[in-house]
Amino acid sequence: MFIMLGGTLLITTTNVVIMFCAYECLLLPSWYIIKKFAKTSRGEFAALSMLIWTQLGACLLFLALGLIFGGGAVVSAAYSVYNLSESTTNLLLVLISLGFGTKMPIFPFYWWLLDAHVEVSTNFSIILSGVSIKYAFIAYMRFLDWIGTASCCWPIFLLILYGFRDAMFRIDTECDIKRIVAYQTVVEMHLVAGLVMLNCDVFIDVIIFILGGHCWLSTASFIFVEIISRRYHTRNLELFVWHLLHVHLH
């Protein structure tokens, strides 16, 4: 409920500072759940990694806000920013993209998400993938809309493109089914972040469709992994396939 209340405030507020604080508050219960229910040292390390990377992103967002409010920019009553130079706008794009890139997450920050999904329960994996990360992307889009930029930050776009390729190729090397499903989220976030960077209005409906579809897909996938884990007592893809073949042959 704390996550949902914070997310509602994130979506409805028109104050960028409240928006930023609302999203940061979403991370506290997420970190607490991972930390409290971690059964191994890897689970505790995953919680620590999440805390470190997401707060590193918060520092970059603080720098972006300081650049806006302390750099002579004009902030209108509708909380939009103007009178920014092109170089300042590009710097803001980099800071905001990297700041939220640790939270969505995109390359090279997405490792904490994979470790967290492997170590936490299925219930929280659904919340993390279907809710918390989607809120991060919504906040990212609202920050970009607040700046009102009409340009594409090509260094960030190329980073996103490389991260998309990296995640796609790494899926083939994984044996843990839950980690493979977690890569779904990584690939999807790179895809929608790349579409946002292209800054084309026609992609907005596509982005909404992808995000909505992935909420259902990730939920169903994690539930499917839980069913496999309980029935076959493994999340190893090779062992699962071997069990299926063994049953079929007999």
MIBA-590195 format. One line per 2 residues: number of its first residue (from 0); their letters; for each residue x, y, z of N, C-alpha, C, CB. Coordinates in steps of 0.2 Angstrom, whole numbers. Glycine has a CB too. Example, Ala and Ser with C-alpha at 12.3 -4.5 7.8 and 13.67 -1.06 7.14 Angstrom:
2
0) AS) 66:-28:39:62:-22:39:66:-16:39:57:-22:45 | 64:-11:35:68:-5:36:64:0:39:70:-3:29 $
This chain:
250
0) MF) 4:-6:0:0:0:0:4:6:0:-5:0:6 | 10:6:3:15:12:4:17:13:-4:20:10:8 $
2) IM) 19:8:-7:21:8:-14:16:11:-19:23:2:-17 | 10:9:-18:4:11:-22:2:19:-20:-2:7:-21 $
4) LG) 3:21:-14:1:28:-12:7:32:-15:1:28:-5 | 13:30:-14:18:34:-17:18:35:-25:25:31:-15 $
6) GT) 16:29:-28:15:29:-35:10:34:-37:14:23:-38 | 4:34:-34:-2:38:-35:1:46:-35:-7:37:-31 $
8) LL) 4:47:-29:7:54:-29:12:56:-34:10:55:-22 | 16:51:-36:21:52:-42:17:54:-48:25:46:-43 $
10) IT) 11:51:-50:8:52:-56:4:58:-56:3:46:-57 | 1:60:-50:-4:66:-50:-1:72:-48:-9:64:-44 $
12) TT) 5:73:-45:8:79:-43:10:83:-49:13:78:-38 | 10:89:-49:13:94:-54:19:97:-51:8:99:-56 $
14) NV) 22:95:-45:28:98:-42:33:93:-43:27:100:-35 | 39:95:-47:44:91:-48:48:88:-42:49:94:-53 $
16) VI) 48:93:-37:52:91:-31:48:85:-27:53:97:-26 | 41:86:-27:37:81:-24:37:75:-28:29:84:-23 $
18) MF) 37:75:-34:38:70:-39:44:66:-37:37:72:-46 | 49:69:-37:56:66:-35:56:62:-29:62:71:-36 $
20) CA) 53:66:-24:53:63:-17:48:57:-17:51:68:-12 | 43:57:-20:38:52:-20:41:45:-23:32:54:-24 $
22) YE) 45:46:-29:48:40:-31:53:38:-27:51:42:-38 | 57:42:-24:63:40:-19:60:36:-13:67:45:-17 $
24) CL) 54:38:-11:50:34:-6:48:27:-8:44:38:-3 | 47:26:-14:45:20:-17:51:15:-16:43:20:-24 $
26) LL) 57:17:-16:63:13:-15:64:10:-8:69:16:-18 | 61:14:-3:63:11:4:59:5:5:60:17:8 $
28) PS) 52:4:4:49:-2:5:52:-8:1:42:-2:5 | 54:-6:-5:57:-11:-9:63:-14:-7:58:-9:-16 $
30) WY) 68:-10:-5:74:-12:-2:73:-15:5:78:-6:0 | 68:-13:9:67:-16:15:64:-24:14:62:-12:19 $
32) II) 60:-25:9:57:-31:8:63:-36:6:52:-31:3 | 67:-34:1:72:-38:-1:77:-40:5:76:-35:-7 $
34) KK) 79:-35:9:83:-36:14:80:-40:20:85:-29:18 | 74:-39:21:71:-43:27:70:-50:25:64:-40:29 $
36) FA) 68:-52:19:66:-59:17:72:-62:13:60:-59:13 | 78:-59:13:84:-62:10:86:-68:14:90:-57:9 $
38) KT) 86:-74:11:88:-80:14:95:-82:14:84:-86:11 | 99:-79:9:106:-80:8:110:-74:8:107:-84:2 $
40) SR) 116:-74:8:121:-69:8:120:-65:1:128:-70:9 | 118:-69:-4:117:-66:-11:111:-61:-11:116:-71:-16 $
42) GE) 106:-63:-7:100:-59:-6:102:-53:-3:95:-63:-2 | 106:-53:3:108:-47:6:112:-42:1:112:-48:13 $
44) FA) 116:-46:-3:120:-42:-7:116:-39:-13:126:-46:-11 | 111:-42:-15:106:-39:-20:103:-33:-17:101:-44:-22 $
46) AL) 101:-33:-11:97:-28:-7:102:-22:-7:95:-29:0 | 109:-23:-5:114:-18:-5:115:-15:-11:120:-21:-2 $
48) SM) 115:-19:-17:117:-17:-23:111:-12:-26:117:-22:-28 | 105:-14:-24:99:-10:-26:99:-3:-23:92:-13:-24 $
50) LI) 101:-3:-16:101:3:-13:107:8:-15:103:2:-5 | 113:5:-17:118:9:-19:117:12:-26:125:5:-19 $
52) WT) 115:8:-31:114:10:-37:108:15:-38:112:4:-42 | 103:14:-34:97:18:-35:98:25:-32:91:15:-32 $
54) QL) 102:25:-26:104:31:-23:109:35:-27:107:30:-16 | 114:31:-31:118:35:-35:114:38:-41:123:29:-39 $
56) GA) 109:35:-43:104:38:-48:101:45:-45:99:34:-50 | 99:44:-38:96:50:-35:101:56:-35:94:48:-28 $
58) CL) 108:54:-34:113:60:-34:113:63:-40:120:57:-32 | 113:59:-46:113:62:-52:106:67:-54:113:57:-58 $
60) LF) 101:65:-51:95:69:-52:95:75:-47:88:64:-50 | 98:74:-42:99:80:-37:104:85:-41:103:78:-31 $
62) LA) 109:83:-45:113:87:-49:109:91:-54:119:84:-52 | 104:87:-57:100:90:-63:95:95:-60:96:84:-66 $
64) LG) 92:94:-54:88:99:-51:92:105:-49:85:96:-45 | 98:104:-46:102:110:-45:104:114:-51:109:107:-41 $
66) LI) 106:110:-56:107:114:-63:102:118:-65:109:109:-68 | 95:116:-64:90:119:-66:88:125:-62:83:115:-66 $
68) FG) 88:124:-55:86:129:-51:91:134:-49:83:126:-44 | 97:132:-50:103:136:-48:107:139:-54:108:133:-44 $
70) GG) 105:137:-60:108:139:-66:105:145:-70:109:134:-71 | 100:148:-67:97:154:-71:91:152:-75:102:157:-74 $
72) AV) 89:146:-75:83:144:-79:77:147:-76:83:136:-79 | 72:147:-81:65:150:-79:60:144:-78:63:155:-84 $
74) VS) 57:144:-72:52:139:-71:45:142:-71:54:135:-64 | 41:140:-75:34:143:-76:30:140:-70:31:142:-82 $
76) AA) 24:143:-70:19:141:-65:17:134:-66:13:146:-64 | 17:132:-72:15:125:-74:20:120:-73:12:125:-82 $
78) YS) 26:122:-70:32:118:-69:35:115:-75:29:112:-64 | 35:120:-80:39:118:-86:45:123:-86:35:119:-93 $
80) VY) 51:121:-89:57:124:-89:58:127:-96:63:120:-87 | 61:133:-96:63:136:-103:68:141:-101:57:140:-106 $
82) NL) 71:144:-107:76:148:-107:83:145:-105:75:154:-102 | 83:138:-107:89:134:-106:93:134:-113:87:127:-104 $
84) SE) 100:135:-112:104:134:-118:104:127:-121:111:136:-117 | 106:126:-127:106:119:-130:111:114:-126:108:119:-137 $
86) ST) 117:117:-124:122:113:-120:119:111:-113:128:117:-119 | 116:116:-110:113:114:-103:107:109:-104:110:120:-100 $
88) TN) 103:109:-109:98:105:-110:101:98:-112:93:107:-116 | 106:97:-116:109:91:-117:112:88:-110:115:91:-122 $
90) LL) 115:92:-106:118:90:-100:112:87:-95:122:95:-96 | 107:91:-95:101:88:-91:98:82:-94:95:94:-92 $
92) LV) 98:81:-100:96:74:-103:100:69:-101:96:75:-111 | 107:70:-101:112:65:-99:111:63:-91:119:67:-100 $
94) LI) 110:68:-87:109:67:-80:103:64:-78:110:74:-76 | 97:66:-81:91:63:-80:91:56:-83:85:67:-83 $
96) SL) 93:55:-89:93:48:-92:97:43:-88:96:48:-99 | 103:45:-85:107:41:-81:104:40:-74:114:43:-81 $
98) GF) 101:45:-72:98:45:-65:93:40:-65:96:52:-63 | 88:40:-69:83:35:-70:85:29:-73:77:38:-74 $
100) GT) 91:29:-76:93:23:-79:96:18:-74:99:24:-84 | 98:20:-68:99:16:-63:93:13:-59:103:19:-57 $
102) KM) 87:16:-61:81:14:-57:77:10:-62:77:20:-55 | 77:11:-69:72:7:-73:74:0:-74:72:10:-80 $
104) PI) 80:-3:-74:86:0:-75:88:-1:-83:92:-2:-70 | 93:3:-85:96:2:-92:104:0:-91:95:7:-96 $
106) FP) 107:-2:-96:114:-3:-96:118:3:-94:116:-6:-103 | 123:3:-90:126:-3:-87:124:-5:-80:133:-3:-88 $
108) FY) 118:-2:-78:116:-3:-71:111:-8:-70:112:4:-70 | 109:-13:-75:103:-17:-73:105:-24:-70:101:-19:-80 $
110) WW) 112:-24:-67:114:-31:-64:110:-31:-57:121:-31:-63 | 109:-26:-54:106:-26:-47:99:-29:-48:106:-20:-44 $
112) LL) 95:-28:-54:88:-30:-55:88:-38:-56:85:-27:-61 | 93:-40:-59:93:-47:-61:95:-51:-54:99:-49:-66 $
114) DA) 99:-49:-50:101:-52:-44:95:-51:-39:107:-49:-40 | 91:-46:-39:86:-45:-35:80:-50:-36:83:-38:-35 $
116) HV) 79:-51:-43:73:-55:-45:75:-62:-43:72:-55:-52 | 81:-64:-44:83:-71:-42:82:-73:-35:90:-72:-44 $
118) EV) 84:-68:-30:84:-69:-23:77:-68:-20:89:-64:-20 | 73:-63:-22:66:-62:-19:61:-67:-21:64:-55:-21 $
120) ST) 55:-66:-17:50:-71:-18:46:-69:-25:45:-70:-13 | 42:-73:-27:38:-72:-34:34:-66:-33:34:-78:-36 $
122) NF) 31:-65:-27:26:-60:-26:29:-53:-27:23:-60:-19 | 35:-53:-24:39:-46:-24:42:-45:-31:44:-46:-19 $
124) SI) 44:-51:-35:46:-50:-42:41:-47:-46:48:-57:-44 | 34:-49:-45:29:-46:-48:28:-38:-47:22:-49:-47 $
126) IL) 29:-37:-41:28:-29:-39:34:-25:-42:28:-29:-31 | 40:-28:-41:46:-25:-44:46:-24:-51:52:-29:-42 $
128) SG) 44:-29:-55:44:-28:-62:38:-25:-65:45:-35:-65 | 32:-26:-62:26:-24:-65:24:-17:-62:21:-29:-63 $
130) VS) 27:-15:-56:24:-9:-53:30:-4:-52:21:-10:-46 | 35:-6:-48:40:-1:-46:44:2:-52:45:-4:-41 $
132) IK) 46:-3:-57:50:-1:-62:46:3:-67:53:-7:-66 | 40:2:-68:35:6:-72:34:13:-69:28:2:-73 $
134) YA) 34:13:-63:34:20:-60:40:24:-61:33:20:-52 | 46:21:-61:52:24:-63:52:27:-70:58:19:-62 $
136) FI) 49:23:-75:49:25:-82:44:31:-82:47:19:-86 | 38:31:-79:33:36:-79:37:43:-76:27:34:-75 $
138) AY) 40:42:-71:44:48:-68:49:51:-73:47:46:-62 | 52:46:-77:57:48:-82:54:52:-87:61:42:-85 $
140) MR) 48:50:-90:45:53:-95:42:60:-93:39:49:-98 | 40:60:-86:37:67:-84:43:72:-83:34:66:-77 $
142) FL) 49:69:-81:55:74:-81:57:77:-87:61:70:-77 | 57:72:-92:58:74:-99:53:79:-102:59:68:-104 $
144) DW) 47:78:-100:41:83:-102:42:89:-99:34:80:-101 | 44:89:-92:45:95:-89:51:99:-92:47:93:-81 $
146) IG) 56:96:-94:61:100:-97:59:103:-104:68:96:-98 | 55:99:-107:52:101:-114:57:101:-119:49:108:-113 $
148) TA) 61:96:-119:66:96:-125:63:93:-131:72:92:-122 | 66:95:-137:63:92:-143:69:89:-147:60:97:-147 $
150) SC) 75:87:-143:80:84:-146:82:77:-144:87:89:-146 | 86:74:-147:88:67:-145:95:67:-143:87:62:-151 $
152) CW) 96:64:-137:103:64:-134:106:57:-137:103:64:-126 | 110:58:-142:112:52:-146:117:48:-142:116:55:-152 $
154) PI) 121:51:-137:126:46:-133:121:42:-129:130:51:-129 | 116:44:-126:111:40:-122:108:35:-126:106:45:-118 $
156) FL) 106:37:-132:102:33:-137:107:27:-139:100:37:-143 | 113:28:-140:118:23:-142:119:19:-136:124:26:-145 $
158) LI) 119:21:-130:120:17:-124:114:13:-123:121:22:-118 | 108:15:-124:102:11:-124:102:6:-129:96:15:-124 $
160) LY) 104:7:-135:104:3:-141:109:-3:-139:106:6:-147 | 115:-1:-136:120:-6:-135:118:-11:-129:127:-3:-133 $
162) GF) 114:-8:-124:111:-12:-118:106:-16:-121:109:-7:-113 | 102:-14:-126:97:-19:-128:100:-25:-132:93:-15:-134 $
164) RD) 105:-24:-136:109:-29:-139:112:-33:-134:114:-26:-144 | 116:-30:-129:119:-34:-123:114:-39:-120:122:-30:-118 $
166) AM) 108:-36:-118:104:-40:-114:101:-46:-118:98:-36:-112 | 100:-45:-125:97:-50:-129:102:-56:-130:95:-47:-136 $
168) FR) 108:-54:-131:113:-59:-132:115:-63:-125:120:-56:-134 | 114:-60:-119:115:-63:-113:110:-68:-111:116:-58:-108 $
170) ID) 104:-67:-114:98:-72:-112:100:-79:-114:92:-70:-115 | 104:-80:-119:105:-87:-122:110:-90:-117:108:-86:-129 $
172) TE) 114:-86:-113:119:-90:-108:116:-91:-102:125:-85:-108 | 110:-90:-100:107:-91:-94:103:-97:-93:102:-85:-92 $
174) CD) 103:-100:-87:100:-107:-86:94:-106:-81:105:-112:-84 | 95:-101:-77:90:-100:-72:84:-96:-75:92:-95:-66 $
176) IK) 78:-100:-75:72:-98:-78:70:-91:-76:66:-103:-78 | 70:-90:-69:68:-83:-66:73:-78:-69:68:-84:-59 $
178) RI) 79:-79:-69:83:-74:-72:82:-72:-79:91:-76:-71 | 80:-77:-83:78:-76:-90:72:-72:-91:77:-83:-94 $
180) VA) 67:-73:-86:61:-69:-86:63:-62:-84:56:-72:-81 | 68:-61:-79:70:-54:-77:73:-51:-83:75:-55:-71 $
182) YQ) 76:-54:-87:79:-51:-93:74:-48:-98:84:-56:-97 | 68:-51:-98:62:-48:-101:61:-41:-100:56:-52:-100 $
184) TV) 61:-40:-93:60:-33:-91:66:-28:-93:60:-33:-83 | 72:-31:-93:78:-27:-95:77:-25:-102:85:-31:-94 $
186) VE) 76:-30:-107:75:-29:-114:69:-24:-115:73:-35:-118 | 64:-25:-112:58:-20:-113:59:-13:-111:52:-23:-109 $
188) MH) 63:-12:-105:65:-5:-103:69:-2:-108:67:-5:-96 | 74:-6:-111:78:-3:-116:74:-1:-122:84:-8:-117 $
190) LV) 70:-5:-124:66:-4:-130:62:3:-129:61:-9:-131 | 58:4:-123:54:9:-122:58:16:-121:49:8:-116 $
192) AG) 64:15:-118:68:21:-117:71:23:-123:74:19:-112 | 73:18:-128:75:20:-134:70:24:-138:77:14:-138 $
194) LV) 63:22:-138:58:25:-141:57:32:-139:51:21:-141 | 58:33:-132:57:40:-129:62:44:-132:57:39:-121 $
196) ML) 68:42:-132:74:46:-134:73:48:-142:80:42:-134 | 69:44:-146:68:47:-153:63:53:-153:65:41:-157 $
198) NC) 60:54:-147:55:60:-146:50:61:-152:60:66:-146 | 47:55:-153:42:56:-159:35:54:-155:43:51:-164 $
200) DV) 30:59:-157:23:58:-153:20:51:-155:19:64:-155 | 21:49:-161:18:43:-163:20:37:-159:19:41:-171 $
202) FI) 26:37:-156:28:32:-152:25:31:-145:35:32:-151 | 21:37:-143:18:37:-136:13:31:-135:15:44:-135 $
204) DV) 9:30:-140:4:25:-139:7:18:-139:-1:25:-145 | 13:17:-143:17:11:-143:20:10:-137:22:11:-149 $
206) II) 22:15:-134:26:14:-127:20:12:-122:29:21:-125 | 15:15:-122:9:13:-117:7:6:-118:3:18:-118 $
208) FI) 6:4:-124:4:-3:-126:10:-8:-123:3:-4:-134 | 16:-6:-125:21:-11:-122:22:-11:-115:28:-8:-125 $
210) LG) 21:-6:-111:21:-6:-104:15:-10:-101:21:1:-101 | 9:-8:-104:4:-12:-101:4:-19:-103:-3:-9:-104 $
212) GH) 6:-21:-109:7:-28:-110:12:-32:-106:9:-29:-117 | 18:-28:-105:23:-31:-101:21:-32:-93:29:-27:-101 $
214) CW) 17:-28:-91:14:-29:-84:11:-36:-83:9:-23:-82 | 6:-37:-88:3:-44:-88:8:-50:-90:-3:-44:-93 $
216) LS) 12:-48:-95:17:-54:-97:22:-56:-91:21:-52:-103 | 25:-51:-88:29:-52:-82:26:-56:-77:33:-46:-80 $
218) TA) 20:-53:-75:16:-57:-70:15:-64:-71:9:-53:-68 | 12:-65:-77:11:-72:-79:17:-76:-79:7:-72:-86 $
220) SF) 23:-73:-82:29:-77:-82:32:-79:-75:34:-73:-86 | 32:-74:-71:34:-76:-64:30:-81:-60:35:-69:-60 $
222) IF) 23:-81:-61:19:-86:-59:21:-93:-62:12:-84:-60 | 22:-93:-68:24:-99:-72:30:-102:-69:24:-98:-79 $
224) VE) 35:-97:-67:41:-100:-65:40:-102:-58:46:-94:-64 | 36:-99:-54:34:-102:-47:31:-109:-47:30:-97:-43 $
226) II) 27:-110:-52:24:-116:-53:29:-122:-55:18:-116:-59 | 33:-120:-59:39:-125:-61:43:-126:-55:43:-122:-67 $
228) SR) 45:-121:-51:49:-122:-46:46:-126:-40:51:-115:-43 | 40:-126:-39:36:-130:-34:35:-137:-36:30:-127:-32 $
230) RY) 34:-138:-43:33:-145:-45:39:-149:-47:28:-144:-52 | 44:-145:-49:50:-149:-51:56:-148:-47:52:-147:-59 $
232) HT) 55:-143:-42:60:-142:-37:67:-139:-40:62:-148:-33 | 66:-135:-45:72:-132:-49:69:-127:-53:75:-138:-53 $
234) RN) 74:-122:-54:73:-117:-59:78:-117:-65:73:-110:-56 | 82:-122:-65:87:-123:-70:83:-126:-76:92:-129:-68 $
236) LE) 84:-122:-82:81:-123:-88:82:-130:-91:82:-118:-93 | 89:-132:-90:91:-139:-93:87:-145:-89:98:-139:-93 $
238) LF) 87:-144:-82:84:-149:-78:77:-149:-80:85:-148:-71 | 74:-144:-81:66:-143:-82:65:-147:-89:64:-136:-82 $
240) VW) 69:-145:-94:68:-149:-100:69:-156:-100:72:-146:-106 | 74:-158:-96:75:-165:-95:69:-169:-91:82:-166:-91 $
242) HL) 66:-165:-86:61:-168:-83:55:-169:-88:58:-164:-77 | 54:-164:-92:48:-165:-97:49:-171:-102:48:-158:-101 $
244) LH) 56:-171:-104:57:-177:-109:57:-183:-105:64:-176:-112 | 59:-184:-99:58:-190:-95:51:-192:-94:62:-189:-88 $
246) VH) 47:-187:-93:40:-189:-92:37:-191:-98:36:-183:-89 | 38:-188:-104:35:-189:-110:38:-196:-113:37:-184:-115 $
248) LH) 44:-198:-112:46:-204:-114:43:-210:-110:54:-204:-114 | 42:-209:-104:39:-214:-100:31:-214:-101:40:-213:-93 $
